[in-house]
Amino acid sequence: MACLIQGITALFIKRRSSDIPKKVQALDAPPRYETVFDIDPVVVPKEKAADVTSIVEHVVDTISKDLREISLKLHAHPEIAWKEHMAHDLLTDYMEKQGFAVTRSAFGLDTAFRAEYQRNKGGAKVAFCSEYDALPGVGHGCGHNLIAVTGVASAVAVKAVLEHLDIPGQVVLLGTPAEEGPGGKLNMIDAGAFQPMDVVLMGHPGGDYIYNKCLAVTTFRVEYFGKPSHASAAPWEGINALDAIVQAYNGLSMLRQQLPTNQRVHGIIQDGGQATNVIPEHTAGQFACRASSKKELYELKEKVQRVFEAAAEATGCRLEMRWQEPHLDVIQNDPLADVYVQHAEECGVRFPPRYIQESIPSSSTDFGNVSNIKPGLHVGFDIGGKSQVAPHTTAFAALAKTEEAHRDAMRASKCLALTGTNVLTDPTLLECVKRWFDENVPKNA
């Protein structure tokens, strides 16, 4: 067995990634990108290269107190999707004070923004994302107050490195509203927000991971239209829209037992009628489908659609379904992930084996759509050593405002900033990142 592993490793090192057999690519610990690609000299002068890590650490530590205050303000004043006006103003004011050129209400969205720093002319372009919307009724139960300041810290630290090294390059912080539900990044993609960037990075609280599966998701609204009648005097005159949506809901429950473990269907009935003595003429619900990939999502969507159509046929009701644009599965860029893991492990983080991470279906995010058009990395970071606390709960919201959570967010910020700095200073890494993207991301995403 040892000889076999050594032979596979040697084969990997000698061959380009496009020539590597699938079984070899599936190894849990692939070699670092430096062993697969010929390394060109980095653009960083040797006498300055050693300073990069210390600069990133110093900058993040210096602004940590300011960012803690911002995080707590966001947490204390949660704003739901498209209503993040206070968060928008707070973050843009801070970025402007840090020397970034800020575009407020960017890309046609009132609460989106773009903060840019360009050093010299040309160079690679690295973007970080900040999210800051909250959940209705839960507040920051997904920790977006931490995501907001993680993006800020990463961008400010990279700016300091560009200034110190005096090399060409651009760092951008994109303020992305409405992740919870509508998906503001989808609007920003349509507006070209990500098109100029070479890579896009962000961090999310919840656990130290890279490869847990962020599922593709599409939400949809369902309405059934029947005919009202007196529920006692003349029920035979009515067409019961409540029967239709209940039958569809039960049909979904039966469908679930036939679904793979990486697929999800869930939802709520929002309107079940108005009076007990009236046959409901209208009912409505909101539902979601999730799957591991865009292809599987559309296959699941067809099955779910048939369930709702069957209920309409059985009850005689008219059906209307309105599907939202899907949030695609996150495609983690392996070379970027490799670099981030190196930095995180140097900070004491220990990741589960990749196959374990990949076996755990997770939630969904509009960053998936970003990762389908640009090389991207969406990392998780543990907060307070309590990764078992489920997100989208009041318990998670309470955890997201602790000093321990902020400390861990700053740790992740340093690793993200160093990863972005590597992209800006190592042309071979950027070539590797782009080549991996071209070879592994479906072009029709």
N, C-alpha and C positions, 0 to 999 in steps of 0.2 A: 504493500500500500504506500509506504513512504517513497519508494522508487517511482510509483505511478504519479504521486503528487508532484515530486520534483520534476518529472518529465513534463507534466502539464504546465507547471510554472515556467520552465525554460521555453516551452512552446509559446506561451503567452508573451514573454518578453521579446521574442524574436519576430513576432508577427504583428502587423497592424491590426487595430481593433476590428476593422471591417472584415478581416479574414478569420477571426476567432470563432471556432465552433460554439454553438449555443450552450452546450454543456460546460464548456470552459468559462464562458461569460457568467454562468450561474453560480460559480464558486462564491462562497460567502465572503472571502477576503481577497479580492483581486489585487494585483500589484498596483502600486502607485503610478500615476500617469507618467512620472519621470522615467519609469522603467520600460514604458511602451513606446514613447516618442523620443526622438532625438532632441536634446535640449539645446536651445539657442541661448546665448548670453542674455541675462536679464538687463533691463535698462537702468537698474539701480546701481549707482557707484558703490563699490565695496565698503568704503568708509562710512556710508550712510545706511546701508542695508541693515546693519545690526541694530540701528536705532528704531526700526519700524515698530517692532513689538512694544518696546517701552513707550513710544509715542502714543500708540493706540491705548495702552493701558492707562497712561497718564491723563490723556484727554477724557476718556470715559469716567475715570475716577474723579476728575475735576468737575465735570458737569453733572455728576450723579445726583448731587443735592438738588440742583435746579430741576432735574428730570423727575426726581421723587415728588417734588411739589406739583409739577405738571400732572403726573400720574394720579396723585390724590385728588386734584381738582377735577380731572376727567371722571374719576370714580365717584366723587361726591355729586356730580351733575351729569348723570347718564343721559345721553341723547340718542334716540332711535334713528333708524336709517333715514337719510336725506334731511335730518333735522340737526345735524352736528355743527351748529353755527358757533357755539362757544369753543368747541374743540378746534374747529378750523381756525378761528382767530388766535387762539392760544398758541397753537403750533406754528402758524405762519409768522406770528410776531417773533417767536423765539428763533426760528430759522433765519429770519432777516437780521436779527441781532448777531447771529453767528457768521454773518458775511455771505449768505446765500442770496442769489437773485430769485425772488419769490413771485410766482404768479398765483394770485388768489382766485378762487372760484374758477378753476381751470377746466378746460375741456367741456365747457357748457354745463358744468355741474356746480351748483352754489357752494357745496361744501367739500369739493375736491381742491387740491393744490399741487403745485410743482415748485420745488426749491432746488436750484441748480448752482453748482460751483464748477467752473471750467478753469483749468490751469494750463497756460500756454495754448498752443494750437494743436488740435488733433488728439491722438491717444484713444485708449479704450473708454467705454462709457458704461458705468456701473450704476444701477438703480436699487434703492431700498424702498420697501413699502411700509407705510404706517396705516393701520386701521384704528378707528376710534368710535365706531357706533356701538350702541348698547342694545340689550335685549329688552323687549317690552315686559314689564312686570318683574324682571330679574336684575336689571342693571347690568353691570359689567361681569356677568356670569360666564363670559368667554375670555375675560382678561384683555380686552382690547385697549384698556388703559396702559397695559404693559407693552402690547404690540406697538402702540403709538410711540412710546419713549425709546423702545428698542430700535426702531427705524431712525429716530432722531440721533441717538447716540452713535449708531453705526455710520451714518452719513457725516456727522461732524468729525468723527475720528479719521475717516478716510480723507476728508478735506485737509486735515492737519498733516497727514502723511504726504499728500500731493504738494503742499506748500514746503515741507521740509526737504523733500527730494527734488523739487523743482522740475518735475517731469510732466509731459503733456498727459492730460486725462480729464475725465468729467465724472463727477459724482452727483446723483440726483436723488432727492427724497420725494416720492409720490404719495400724497395724501389720498387714500382710497376710501371713500364713504360707502355705507350701505352694504357691507359684506354679509350681514345677517339678513338673508332673504333675497332682495332684488339682485344684489351683486353689482356694486358700482364699478368694479374693474371691467365688467362687460361693456358698459358705456364708454369707459376710458379706452378700451381696446378699439372700439369703433371710431373713437376720436383720434386715434393714432398716438396715444400717450406712451406706449411702450415701444413703438416702432424704431426710434433712434437708438435704443439701448442695446448693448451687447449681452448683458446678463441682468437678471432681476433676482433680488434676494430678500427674504424676510424671515422673522422668527415668530413662533406662536407658543404660548405657555400651555403646559399640560403634561409634559413628560419628555425625557431625553430620548429623542428618536430622529431618524432620518427617513426611514423607508416604510413606516406604517402607512397603510393604504388609505389615502383620501379619495373617497368614492366619487364617481360622476353622479350628478343628481339633476333631476328636472322636477319642478313642481307644476301642479295644474289645478285649476278650479273646475268643479263639476256642478252643473245645475240640471235638475229634472223639473219638467213642467207637466202638470196633470190637469185635473178638472175638479173644482171644489163642489162639495155637496154636503148635505146634513149627514153627519156620521151615524145618526140613529134612524131618522125618518126615511132617508133615501140614499143609503150608502152605495147602492148599485148604480146610481147616477154619476158617481164620482170616478176619477182616475187618480189613484193615490201616489203622489210623488214621494211620500215618506217611505212607502213600501219599496219604491225603486232604489232609493239611496241606501236603505237598510239592507236590501238584497245585495247591492253592490258591495257594501262594507263586509258583509258575511262572505261574499265571493272572494274578496281579497284575502280574508282570513284563511279560506280553504286553499287559495293559490299559494300562500306562504309555505305550506308544508312541502311543496314541490320545488321551491326555489333553492338555488345554491346558497351556501352560507355567506357568500360575498355580495348578496343582493338583499335589498330592503324595500318594503312598501309600507307606508304609514300615512295617517291623515286624521282629520277630524270632520265631524258633521257640524256645520255652522248654523244652518237653518233647517229645523225639522218640522215646521208648521207653526201656526199661530194660536190655535184653539183646539181643545180636545174634542169638541163636538162638530168640527169641520174637517172633512177630508182634505188633507193638505194639497194645494195646487202647485206649490213650489217648495223645493228643498235644495240645499247647496252644501258643498263641502270643499275643503282644501286638502290636497294629497301630495305625496312625493314618492318618486321612485329613485333608487340608488343602485349602482352597480360598479364593478371594478374598472370598466372601460367604457368609452363612448359606444363601441359596437354592442357590448352587452346591455348597455342602458337602452338602446333603441330596440333591442330584442325584447327586453322586459316591458318596455312601453307598449309594444303591440299586444302582449298578453294582458296587461292591465286594461287597455282600451277595450278589449273583447269582453272583459268582465262587466264594465259599465254599459256597454252596448247591449249585452245579454239582459241586464236588469231592465233597461228601457224597453226591450222587445217583450219581455215577460209581463210587464205591468201596463204597457200601452202608453208610457210617458214619452215625451220628447226630451232628448238629451243634448246638452251643450257642454263641450269640454274645451278649455283654453289652456294650452300648454305654454309654459315659459321657456325661454332660451336656457339650455342646460348649463350647469357648472360642470366642467369636464374634470376627469381625474387628474391629480397632480403627477407630472412626470419629473421626477428628481433627476437632475443632471449628474451623472456619476462622477465625472472629474471634479465638479464643484463640491459634491458631497464628500469626496475623498479628502479634499483640502480642508473643508470645515471640520471633519472628524479628527484630522491631525491636530488642529488647533484646540478643539474641545477636549481631546484626550490629554493634551498638555496642561489643560486647566483642571484636570482631575475627573472629567466626565467619563463614564463607562457605558457604552451602548450595548444593548442586547444584540446577539447575532442577527445578521440581516434577515435570515429566513424566518426568524421569530417576529421581527418587526413587520415583515410583509404579510404574515399570516393573520394579522389583527386588523379587520376592517374598522375604519374610523369614520369621522364625519366627512363633510364636503366643504369646499371653499371655491370662491371665484378665482383664486390664484391658479387653480387648475387650468383655466382658459389661458392665463398668461403663460404658463409653462408649456402650453401647446403651440405658442407662437414665438417664444424666446427661451433661450437656455435659462432655467430657473432653479431655485433652491428654496424650499419651504421647510424650515427645520423646527422641531419641537424642543422646548426646554422645560425641565422640571422646575417647579416653584415650591420652595419650602420643604422639599423632600416628601411631598404629599401628592404624588402623581395619581394616587388611587381616587382622589376626589373628582367626581364626574363634572365635566363642564356643563354650562347652561343650567346651573343650579345656584341657589343663594349661598350654598356652602363654598362654591368656587368663587363667587363674587367676593365673599369675605376674605378668602385666601389671596385674591388678586391685589388687595390693598396692604398686605403685610410687608414689613421690612425685608423679610426673607425672600418674598417673591420679587421685590425690586432688586435685591442683590443678585438673584439668579438671572433676572432679565439683563442686568448690566454685564454679567459674565457672558451670556449669549451674544450680546452686542459686540463685545470685544472679538469673539470668534468670527462673527459675521463681517465685522470691519476688516479683520486680517484676511479673510477669504476674498473680500472685494479688493483689498490692496494687492493680493497675489495676482488677481486678474489684470489689474492696472500695470503691474510691474513685470509680469512674465508673459511675453508674447506666445511662448509655446503652450502655456496653460490655456490661454484664450483660444488658440488654434485647436487644442484638444477638446475644449468645451464645445466649440462650434461644430467640430467634426462629429462628436458623439451625438449632438442634437440632430444633425442632418441624417445620421444613420439610424436613429432610434425613435424619432418622433414622426407619427403619421403626417403626411403633407396635406391631407384633406381635413385636418382637425378644425 
